[in-house]
Amino acid sequence: MKPNGFTLIELLIVVAIIGILAAIAVPNF
C-alpha cells in the first residue's frame, strides 16, 4: 500500500469510471 493515497494515474482512472457511470446513469432517470 502506498502511504500517500492516490497516484495521478489512479485518480484519472477513478474519474474516468465515474464519468462513464454518470453518462450511463443520467439518461435513465
PyMOL Python script that loads the backbone (N, CA, C, O; Angstrom):
from pymol import cmd

cmd.read_pdbstr("""\
ATOM      1  N   MET A   1       0.850  -1.200   0.000  1.00  0.00           N
ATOM      2  CA  MET A   1       0.000   0.000   0.000  1.00  0.00           C
ATOM      3  C   MET A   1       0.881   1.245   0.000  1.00  0.00           C
ATOM      4  O   MET A   1       1.869   1.318   0.730  1.00  0.00           O
ATOM      5  N   LYS A   2       0.522   2.201  -0.808  1.00  0.00           N
ATOM      6  CA  LYS A   2       1.258   3.464  -0.838  1.00  0.00           C
ATOM      7  C   LYS A   2       0.769   4.371   0.278  1.00  0.00           C
ATOM      8  O   LYS A   2      -0.434   4.418   0.536  1.00  0.00           O
ATOM      9  N   PRO A   3       1.657   5.092   0.947  1.00  0.00           N
ATOM     10  CA  PRO A   3       1.248   5.912   2.097  1.00  0.00           C
ATOM     11  C   PRO A   3       0.455   7.153   1.709  1.00  0.00           C
ATOM     12  O   PRO A   3      -0.306   7.681   2.520  1.00  0.00           O
ATOM     13  N   ASN A   4       0.627   7.624   0.471  1.00  0.00           N
ATOM     14  CA  ASN A   4       0.059   8.921   0.109  1.00  0.00           C
ATOM     15  C   ASN A   4      -1.129   8.799  -0.844  1.00  0.00           C
ATOM     16  O   ASN A   4      -1.124   9.403  -1.917  1.00  0.00           O
ATOM     17  N   GLY A   5      -2.138   8.028  -0.466  1.00  0.00           N
ATOM     18  CA  GLY A   5      -3.394   7.995  -1.213  1.00  0.00           C
ATOM     19  C   GLY A   5      -3.211   7.594  -2.667  1.00  0.00           C
ATOM     20  O   GLY A   5      -2.514   6.630  -2.985  1.00  0.00           O
ATOM     21  N   PHE A   6      -3.857   8.362  -3.546  1.00  0.00           N
ATOM     22  CA  PHE A   6      -3.886   8.015  -4.958  1.00  0.00           C
ATOM     23  C   PHE A   6      -2.677   8.578  -5.698  1.00  0.00           C
ATOM     24  O   PHE A   6      -2.162   9.646  -5.365  1.00  0.00           O
ATOM     25  N   THR A   7      -2.241   7.834  -6.707  1.00  0.00           N
ATOM     26  CA  THR A   7      -1.322   8.401  -7.683  1.00  0.00           C
ATOM     27  C   THR A   7      -2.140   9.105  -8.754  1.00  0.00           C
ATOM     28  O   THR A   7      -3.364   8.983  -8.795  1.00  0.00           O
ATOM     29  N   LEU A   8      -1.455   9.843  -9.620  1.00  0.00           N
ATOM     30  CA  LEU A   8      -2.162  10.575 -10.670  1.00  0.00           C
ATOM     31  C   LEU A   8      -2.906   9.623 -11.598  1.00  0.00           C
ATOM     32  O   LEU A   8      -4.040   9.896 -11.992  1.00  0.00           O
ATOM     33  N   ILE A   9      -2.270   8.506 -11.948  1.00  0.00           N
ATOM     34  CA  ILE A   9      -2.911   7.546 -12.848  1.00  0.00           C
ATOM     35  C   ILE A   9      -4.157   6.954 -12.208  1.00  0.00           C
ATOM     36  O   ILE A   9      -5.194   6.838 -12.861  1.00  0.00           O
ATOM     37  N   GLU A  10      -4.065   6.581 -10.937  1.00  0.00           N
ATOM     38  CA  GLU A  10      -5.232   6.030 -10.241  1.00  0.00           C
ATOM     39  C   GLU A  10      -6.357   7.047 -10.192  1.00  0.00           C
ATOM     40  O   GLU A  10      -7.523   6.699 -10.376  1.00  0.00           O
ATOM     41  N   LEU A  11      -6.009   8.318  -9.941  1.00  0.00           N
ATOM     42  CA  LEU A  11      -7.024   9.366  -9.890  1.00  0.00           C
ATOM     43  C   LEU A  11      -7.707   9.517 -11.244  1.00  0.00           C
ATOM     44  O   LEU A  11      -8.928   9.663 -11.308  1.00  0.00           O
ATOM     45  N   LEU A  12      -6.931   9.483 -12.328  1.00  0.00           N
ATOM     46  CA  LEU A  12      -7.514   9.589 -13.663  1.00  0.00           C
ATOM     47  C   LEU A  12      -8.434   8.411 -13.957  1.00  0.00           C
ATOM     48  O   LEU A  12      -9.489   8.590 -14.564  1.00  0.00           O
ATOM     49  N   ILE A  13      -8.048   7.213 -13.535  1.00  0.00           N
ATOM     50  CA  ILE A  13      -8.885   6.034 -13.751  1.00  0.00           C
ATOM     51  C   ILE A  13     -10.204   6.171 -13.000  1.00  0.00           C
ATOM     52  O   ILE A  13     -11.267   5.884 -13.551  1.00  0.00           O
ATOM     53  N   VAL A  14     -10.141   6.607 -11.745  1.00  0.00           N
ATOM     54  CA  VAL A  14     -11.352   6.781 -10.946  1.00  0.00           C
ATOM     55  C   VAL A  14     -12.273   7.819 -11.582  1.00  0.00           C
ATOM     56  O   VAL A  14     -13.482   7.608 -11.673  1.00  0.00           O
ATOM     57  N   VAL A  15     -11.701   8.937 -12.021  1.00  0.00           N
ATOM     58  CA  VAL A  15     -12.507   9.974 -12.670  1.00  0.00           C
ATOM     59  C   VAL A  15     -13.150   9.438 -13.944  1.00  0.00           C
ATOM     60  O   VAL A  15     -14.313   9.732 -14.220  1.00  0.00           O
ATOM     61  N   ALA A  16     -12.410   8.658 -14.720  1.00  0.00           N
ATOM     62  CA  ALA A  16     -12.950   8.088 -15.948  1.00  0.00           C
ATOM     63  C   ALA A  16     -14.111   7.148 -15.650  1.00  0.00           C
ATOM     64  O   ALA A  16     -15.130   7.192 -16.340  1.00  0.00           O
ATOM     65  N   ILE A  17     -13.974   6.301 -14.634  1.00  0.00           N
ATOM     66  CA  ILE A  17     -15.041   5.371 -14.267  1.00  0.00           C
ATOM     67  C   ILE A  17     -16.280   6.131 -13.812  1.00  0.00           C
ATOM     68  O   ILE A  17     -17.394   5.800 -14.219  1.00  0.00           O
ATOM     69  N   ILE A  18     -16.096   7.146 -12.974  1.00  0.00           N
ATOM     70  CA  ILE A  18     -17.230   7.948 -12.510  1.00  0.00           C
ATOM     71  C   ILE A  18     -17.920   8.622 -13.690  1.00  0.00           C
ATOM     72  O   ILE A  18     -19.149   8.659 -13.758  1.00  0.00           O
ATOM     73  N   GLY A  19     -17.133   9.150 -14.615  1.00  0.00           N
ATOM     74  CA  GLY A  19     -17.697   9.797 -15.795  1.00  0.00           C
ATOM     75  C   GLY A  19     -18.515   8.836 -16.643  1.00  0.00           C
ATOM     76  O   GLY A  19     -19.595   9.190 -17.116  1.00  0.00           O
ATOM     77  N   ILE A  20     -18.009   7.623 -16.839  1.00  0.00           N
ATOM     78  CA  ILE A  20     -18.735   6.624 -17.623  1.00  0.00           C
ATOM     79  C   ILE A  20     -20.024   6.219 -16.919  1.00  0.00           C
ATOM     80  O   ILE A  20     -21.078   6.141 -17.550  1.00  0.00           O
ATOM     81  N   LEU A  21     -19.948   5.962 -15.616  1.00  0.00           N
ATOM     82  CA  LEU A  21     -21.144   5.592 -14.865  1.00  0.00           C
ATOM     83  C   LEU A  21     -22.181   6.705 -14.895  1.00  0.00           C
ATOM     84  O   LEU A  21     -23.375   6.439 -15.029  1.00  0.00           O
ATOM     85  N   ALA A  22     -21.731   7.952 -14.773  1.00  0.00           N
ATOM     86  CA  ALA A  22     -22.651   9.088 -14.825  1.00  0.00           C
ATOM     87  C   ALA A  22     -23.306   9.175 -16.202  1.00  0.00           C
ATOM     88  O   ALA A  22     -24.507   9.426 -16.302  1.00  0.00           O
ATOM     89  N   ALA A  23     -22.528   8.972 -17.256  1.00  0.00           N
ATOM     90  CA  ALA A  23     -23.060   9.046 -18.614  1.00  0.00           C
ATOM     91  C   ALA A  23     -24.103   7.956 -18.864  1.00  0.00           C
ATOM     92  O   ALA A  23     -25.054   8.166 -19.617  1.00  0.00           O
ATOM     93  N   ILE A  24     -23.925   6.797 -18.234  1.00  0.00           N
ATOM     94  CA  ILE A  24     -24.889   5.704 -18.378  1.00  0.00           C
ATOM     95  C   ILE A  24     -26.117   5.945 -17.505  1.00  0.00           C
ATOM     96  O   ILE A  24     -27.245   5.703 -17.935  1.00  0.00           O
ATOM     97  N   ALA A  25     -25.902   6.420 -16.289  1.00  0.00           N
ATOM     98  CA  ALA A  25     -26.984   6.519 -15.310  1.00  0.00           C
ATOM     99  C   ALA A  25     -27.911   7.696 -15.582  1.00  0.00           C
ATOM    100  O   ALA A  25     -29.127   7.560 -15.453  1.00  0.00           O
ATOM    101  N   VAL A  26     -27.362   8.850 -15.955  1.00  0.00           N
ATOM    102  CA  VAL A  26     -28.172  10.067 -16.078  1.00  0.00           C
ATOM    103  C   VAL A  26     -29.322   9.918 -17.080  1.00  0.00           C
ATOM    104  O   VAL A  26     -30.443  10.301 -16.747  1.00  0.00           O
ATOM    105  N   PRO A  27     -29.105   9.382 -18.291  1.00  0.00           N
ATOM    106  CA  PRO A  27     -30.238   9.262 -19.227  1.00  0.00           C
ATOM    107  C   PRO A  27     -31.346   8.329 -18.747  1.00  0.00           C
ATOM    108  O   PRO A  27     -32.465   8.386 -19.258  1.00  0.00           O
ATOM    109  N   ASN A  28     -31.050   7.475 -17.777  1.00  0.00           N
ATOM    110  CA  ASN A  28     -32.053   6.528 -17.298  1.00  0.00           C
ATOM    111  C   ASN A  28     -33.009   7.137 -16.288  1.00  0.00           C
ATOM    112  O   ASN A  28     -34.027   6.529 -15.957  1.00  0.00           O
ATOM    113  N   PHE A  29     -32.697   8.336 -15.791  1.00  0.00           N
ATOM    114  CA  PHE A  29     -33.545   8.950 -14.772  1.00  0.00           C
ATOM    115  C   PHE A  29     -34.497   9.964 -15.375  1.00  0.00           C
ATOM    116  O   PHE A  29     -35.285  10.576 -14.655  1.00  0.00           O
TER     117      PHE A  29
END
""", "prot")
cmd.dss("prot")
cmd.show_as("cartoon", "prot")
cmd.util.cbc("prot")
cmd.orient("prot")
